[in-house]
């Protein structure tokens, strides 16, 4: 757990996980990943409730993978009942063949889940530019059908992983004024992560009865405060997908603009921010996580500075080494806001001020060096003016990150 994420008092962790009511899931090994022993690489998630509603968000990349295109063009995004995912191959930059493979994947998902094709979402993750063997996906889905289970979230979560160092999932019981509902979620992401929308794969289920408009509103707000605020390497993925499904199986109805909606939103916000921090912490080869908070100025300025700091290789390398080199932070901020006049910025590292109005100030160097040696390090930047604020969470830059990505396909 991160000090930057606080669990609301009406939210309880469910030990051992499990899916929200009305959902079943499975994960199987279909041979897409070239590993020995065979690794899980096809996941299937199904809602058994016909009236299930949903909401979705996708990558902002100009190069969108075939599954993203198929979902946007062929899915009822407000009424998704099934999700099919493969890992080991992104099915991105694969042309017409890739679109055909994605369509077959959707069709097979519809067949094994017993729902219409337009209610089946698909997602892929892995190597870009390699054709997906849809026969393996179809074979995997046929095997997954017989393994669907209410406690299948762990195997589903394992099946969607690529370079992840550990699984990212959680199950929460949420006490609302109208009753108790459950939220479960499974996510993956460790590389190719940049704060510009979903930036990974994440699938969320709740048994609350929610209108489609409410689901879309809650997902949009919570994504902006979580997955839109993390960076591992500043690289925007071709496959980013976030899907929220609401089965209503709890019998608890969440009315728009009600206390139920507020509390459900708080729980979803906590869950997605928690998963987002896990992704940043699992940044390929990551040792530490940083949080940069920029205030003052205006919205565009604080956002540009926060993202420049979070994506700076120099800042990230200093974070990895536990080096309180605040000059790296000043440089990144100046790069984000070029101009002829000196930038009168203030900088704090772990509440120790190191720069005031653009100039160095005395500080206890040994104490600060000790403070940045922990697992989490916070940077605060003050710009001239007031009224705006932006935060971004980011991982460090390690030798292992270079090794992983230098040998990704070899």
Residue pairs with C-beta under 8 A, 6 or more apart in sequence:
1 274
2 274
2 277
2 281
2 289
2 376
3 376
4 273
4 277
4 291
4 376
4 378
4 393
5 270
5 273
5 274
5 277
6 270
7 13
7 270
8 263
8 266
8 267
8 270
10 174
10 175
10 176
10 263
10 266
10 267
11 172
11 173
11 174
11 175
11 266
11 267
11 270
12 172
12 173
12 174
12 175
13 170
13 171
13 172
14 171
14 172
14 173
14 182
16 151
16 171
17 151
17 153
17 154
17 169
17 170
17 171
17 184
18 150
18 151
18 153
18 171
18 182
18 184
19 25
19 150
19 151
19 152
19 153
19 171
19 184
19 205
20 171
20 181
20 182
20 183
20 184
20 205
20 206
20 207
20 247
20 249
20 250
21 182
21 207
21 247
21 249
21 250
22 47
22 48
22 49
22 52
22 205
22 207
22 247
22 248
22 249
23 45
23 46
23 47
23 48
23 150
23 184
23 205
23 207
23 245
23 247
24 45
24 46
24 48
24 148
24 149
24 150
24 152
25 43
25 44
25 45
25 46
25 148
25 149
25 152
25 153
25 155
25 156
26 43
26 44
26 144
26 145
26 147
26 148
26 149
26 152
26 155
26 156
27 40
27 42
27 43
27 44
27 144
27 147
27 152
27 154
27 155
27 156
27 157
27 158
27 159
27 160
28 40
28 41
28 42
28 140
28 143
28 144
28 147
28 155
28 159
29 38
29 39
29 40
29 41
29 42
29 140
30 41
30 42
30 86
30 136
30 137
30 139
30 140
30 143
31 38
31 41
31 136
31 140
32 41
32 42
32 86
32 87
32 88
32 89
32 126
32 132
32 133
32 136
32 137
32 140
33 39
33 41
33 87
33 88
33 126
34 88
39 88
40 155
40 158
40 159
41 86
41 87
41 88
41 140
41 159
42 84
42 85
42 86
42 87
42 136
42 137
42 140
42 141
42 144
42 159
43 83
43 84
43 85
43 86
43 87
43 144
43 155
43 156
43 157
43 159
43 160
44 82
44 83
44 84
44 85
44 109
44 112
44 113
44 141
44 144
44 145
44 148
44 156
45 82
45 83
45 84
45 85
45 156
45 203
45 205
46 81
46 82
46 83
46 113
46 115
46 148
47 81
47 82
47 205
47 245
47 247
48 247
48 249
49 81
49 247
49 248
49 249
50 81
51 248
52 79
52 80
52 81
52 245
52 246
52 247
52 248
53 78
53 79
53 210
53 211
53 212
53 215
53 245
53 246
53 248
54 77
54 78
54 79
54 80
54 81
54 121
54 212
54 215
54 243
54 244
54 245
54 246
55 77
55 78
55 212
55 215
55 216
55 218
55 219
55 220
55 243
55 244
56 71
56 75
56 77
56 80
56 121
56 219
56 241
56 242
56 243
56 244
57 197
57 198
57 219
57 220
57 223
57 240
57 241
57 242
58 64
58 68
58 71
58 72
58 197
58 198
58 240
58 241
58 242
59 65
59 68
59 197
59 198
59 199
59 236
59 237
59 238
59 239
59 240
59 241
60 196
60 197
60 236
60 240
61 236
61 237
61 238
61 240
63 92
63 93
63 238
64 92
64 238
65 90
65 91
65 92
65 93
65 98
65 124
65 128
65 238
65 239
66 91
66 92
66 94
66 98
66 99
66 101
66 102
66 124
66 132
67 91
67 102
67 105
67 122
67 123
67 124
67 239
67 241
68 123
68 238
68 239
68 240
68 241
69 99
69 102
70 99
70 102
70 103
70 106
70 122
71 77
71 121
71 122
71 123
71 241
74 103
74 106
74 117
74 118
75 118
75 119
75 120
75 121
76 118
76 119
77 121
78 212
78 215
78 216
79 119
79 212
80 119
80 120
80 121
80 243
80 245
81 113
81 115
81 119
81 120
81 245
82 109
82 110
82 113
82 115
82 119
82 120
82 121
83 109
83 120
83 121
83 122
83 123
83 203
83 243
83 245
84 105
84 106
84 108
84 109
84 120
84 121
84 122
84 123
84 137
84 141
85 122
85 123
85 124
85 125
85 156
85 159
85 160
85 201
85 203
86 105
86 123
86 124
86 125
86 126
86 132
86 137
86 140
86 159
87 124
87 125
87 126
87 159
87 160
87 161
87 162
87 188
88 125
88 126
88 127
88 162
89 124
89 126
89 127
89 130
89 132
89 133
90 124
90 125
90 126
90 127
90 128
90 130
90 238
90 239
91 98
91 101
91 102
91 124
91 131
91 132
92 98
92 124
92 128
92 129
92 238
92 239
93 128
93 129
93 238
94 101
94 129
94 130
94 131
94 132
97 131
98 131
98 132
100 134
101 131
101 132
101 133
101 134
101 137
102 122
102 124
102 132
104 134
104 137
104 138
105 122
105 124
105 132
105 134
105 137
105 138
105 141
106 117
106 120
106 122
107 117
108 137
108 138
108 141
108 142
109 117
109 120
109 122
109 141
110 116
110 117
110 119
110 120
111 141
112 141
112 142
112 144
112 145
113 120
113 145
121 241
121 243
123 160
123 201
123 239
123 241
123 243
124 132
124 239
125 160
125 162
125 188
125 201
125 239
126 162
127 408
127 409
128 238
147 155
153 169
153 171
153 184
153 186
154 167
154 169
156 186
156 203
157 167
157 168
157 169
157 186
157 187
157 188
158 167
160 186
160 188
160 201
160 203
161 167
161 188
162 188
162 190
163 190
163 191
163 284
163 404
164 188
164 189
164 190
164 282
165 190
165 282
166 278
166 282
167 186
168 186
168 187
168 188
168 189
168 275
168 278
168 279
168 282
169 184
169 185
169 186
169 187
169 275
170 184
170 185
170 271
170 274
170 275
171 182
171 183
171 184
171 185
172 182
172 183
172 184
172 267
172 270
172 271
173 180
173 181
173 182
174 180
174 181
174 182
174 183
174 208
174 263
174 264
174 267
175 263
176 208
176 252
176 254
176 259
176 260
176 263
176 264
177 258
177 259
177 260
177 263
178 252
178 253
178 254
178 260
179 250
179 251
179 252
180 250
180 252
181 206
181 207
181 208
181 250
181 252
181 254
181 264
182 206
182 207
182 250
183 204
183 205
183 206
183 208
183 267
183 268
183 271
184 204
184 205
184 206
185 202
185 203
185 204
185 205
185 271
185 272
185 275
186 202
186 203
187 200
187 201
187 202
187 203
187 275
187 278
187 279
188 200
188 201
188 202
189 199
189 200
189 201
189 202
189 232
189 279
189 282
190 232
190 279
190 282
190 283
190 284
191 232
191 233
191 235
191 283
191 284
191 401
191 404
191 405
192 199
192 232
192 233
192 235
192 236
192 237
193 199
193 200
193 230
193 231
193 232
193 233
193 235
193 237
193 279
193 280
193 283
194 231
194 232
194 233
194 234
194 235
194 236
194 237
194 311
195 227
195 228
195 229
195 230
195 231
195 307
195 310
195 392
196 228
196 236
197 223
197 227
197 228
197 240
198 223
198 227
198 240
198 241
198 242
199 227
199 228
199 230
199 236
199 237
199 240
199 279
200 227
200 237
200 240
200 279
201 239
201 240
201 241
201 242
202 227
202 241
202 242
202 243
202 272
202 275
203 242
203 243
203 245
204 219
204 242
204 243
204 244
204 245
204 268
204 271
204 272
205 244
205 245
205 246
205 247
206 244
206 245
206 246
206 247
206 264
206 268
207 246
207 247
207 248
207 249
207 250
207 252
208 246
208 248
208 250
208 252
208 253
208 254
208 260
208 264
209 246
209 248
209 250
209 251
209 252
209 253
209 254
210 218
210 246
210 248
210 254
210 264
211 256
213 256
214 254
214 256
214 261
215 244
215 246
218 244
218 261
218 264
218 265
218 268
219 242
219 244
219 268
221 265
221 269
222 265
222 268
222 269
222 272
222 273
223 242
223 272
225 269
225 272
225 273
226 269
226 272
226 273
226 275
226 276
227 242
227 272
227 275
227 276
227 279
229 276
229 391
229 392
229 393
230 276
230 277
230 279
230 280
230 392
230 393
230 394
231 280
231 307
231 310
231 311
231 392
231 393
231 394
231 395
232 279
232 280
232 283
232 284
232 286
232 394
232 395
233 283
233 284
233 311
233 397
233 401
234 310
234 311
244 268
252 260
253 260
254 260
254 261
254 264
255 261
276 393
277 289
277 393
280 286
280 289
280 393
280 394
280 395
281 289
281 375
281 395
282 395
283 289
283 394
283 395
283 396
283 401
284 398
284 400
284 401
284 404
284 405
285 398
285 399
285 400
285 401
285 402
285 403
285 404
286 395
286 396
286 398
286 401
287 320
287 396
287 398
288 319
288 320
288 322
288 374
288 375
288 376
288 377
288 395
288 396
289 375
289 376
289 377
289 393
289 394
289 395
289 396
290 310
290 315
290 316
290 319
290 376
290 377
290 378
290 379
290 393
290 394
290 395
290 396
291 376
291 377
291 378
291 379
291 391
291 392
291 393
291 394
292 306
292 309
292 310
292 329
292 378
292 379
292 380
292 381
292 391
292 392
292 394
293 306
293 378
293 379
293 380
293 381
293 389
293 390
293 391
294 302
294 303
294 305
294 306
294 309
294 333
294 380
294 381
294 382
294 383
294 389
294 390
294 391
295 302
295 380
295 381
295 382
295 383
295 386
295 388
295 389
296 302
296 382
296 383
296 384
296 385
296 386
296 387
296 388
297 383
297 384
297 385
297 388
298 385
298 387
298 388
299 388
299 390
301 336
301 337
301 383
301 388
302 383
302 388
302 389
302 390
303 390
304 336
304 337
305 332
305 333
305 336
305 337
305 381
305 383
305 390
306 381
306 390
306 391
306 392
307 336
307 392
308 332
308 333
308 335
308 336
309 315
309 329
309 332
309 333
309 336
309 379
309 381
309 392
309 394
310 392
310 393
310 394
311 394
312 328
312 331
312 332
313 397
314 328
314 331
314 332
315 328
315 329
315 332
315 379
316 394
316 395
316 396
316 397
317 396
317 397
318 324
318 325
318 328
319 372
319 377
319 394
319 396
319 397
320 396
320 397
320 398
322 369
322 372
322 373
323 369
323 372
324 349
324 354
324 365
324 368
324 369
324 371
324 372
326 347
326 349
326 354
326 355
329 347
329 349
329 379
329 381
330 345
330 347
330 355
330 358
333 343
333 345
333 381
333 383
334 343
337 343
337 383
342 358
343 358
343 383
343 384
344 357
344 358
344 384
345 355
345 357
345 358
345 381
345 382
345 383
345 384
346 353
346 355
346 356
346 357
346 380
346 381
346 382
347 353
347 354
347 355
347 379
347 380
347 381
347 382
348 354
348 379
348 380
348 381
349 368
349 371
349 372
349 377
349 378
349 379
349 380
350 368
350 371
350 372
350 377
350 378
351 378
351 380
352 363
352 364
352 367
352 368
352 371
353 361
353 363
354 360
354 361
354 363
354 368
355 361
371 377
